[in-house]
Amino acid sequence: MNNNYETIKLEKGLYNMTGKSFTQALESLDPSENYVGTKFEKLDSFERQLKRFDIKISGKNCDKVEKFFMSTDSAVLFPEYIRRTIKQGMDDASILGDICSAVSYTDSIDFRGLSVTNSGSESGIEQGAELPTTTLKLASETTAVKKYARKLSCSYESIRKQRIEAFSVVLRNLGARIARSINADAVTVAKSTTLKQEVATKGTITYSDLTAFWAKMNDFDMTTMICTPQTMGTILAFDQMKYCVGDYMANGRVVTPYGVTIVKSSSLSGALAVGIDKENAIEAVFATDVCVDVDKLISTQCDEISCSIMVGFSKINAGATAILADKA
């Protein structure tokens, strides 16, 4: 069996290799393809290093945080553990997978998204007549990539004797808070539309209102509905939703009888719900992955843990989103 993972020299410079993340740098030194057919086949290069230093981050025999600092080599793993755990919390709380049509990456602080408009007859044309046209342009304005960040104030002394699994709960919660801020901006972009369906009774919707809202998207298919907690509670109380309990029990997702995934968002304001065709509506543009302060985390005298990510959103098709609102 290939034991190359046991001889790699871990150093801080692995975090600073141009164009590579820490894990990618490790993979170049210890490729996972070398472990096919072994007991390490399902582990990536970082997880093999945890195995090397016998660091257990969960389960019955979970180690304490101080286990990372038993040697100078193992201490280098601590920032990547922090980054991965925060990112897990972000991924768990993120709604981007339900609303974004595309994910792009940039090395700039702003970007221009794409804008799609359609014109001309949709019912067939006479011979020699002008063809209906779909026009693709760069958006008229640039979109700024925003930085979302959070800092955990703590001393090494306060966390060194904590079980890693318990400390991970705190880190995942930190990531979830960042994700909810990102969700809020994505919802704001989705709401920037003129396609609106109003309900007659202020603050109260019926199942008929819901189906009419779904039908509002003539040219697109509503795949996702973002709701306030109150609106979602009302929807779940509809008699028609009782037939969807099986889907929720199977995969933890709330789906209407006509196939729309319902997502709860406490950041939604000024509307009861936002409907989205996730295949056509919004582009997410990332300028960075989750970043942590490596220098401070490798030192056992760190007094804070900071993390950040940069991302922005652009609407591709204006008609691919709709708003359900109270009648004015």
Summary of the structure (lengths in Angstrom):
residues: 328
radius of gyration: 24.3
end to end distance: 70.5
largest distance: 80.3
contacts: 973
relative contact order: 0.18
helix: 39%
strand: 23%
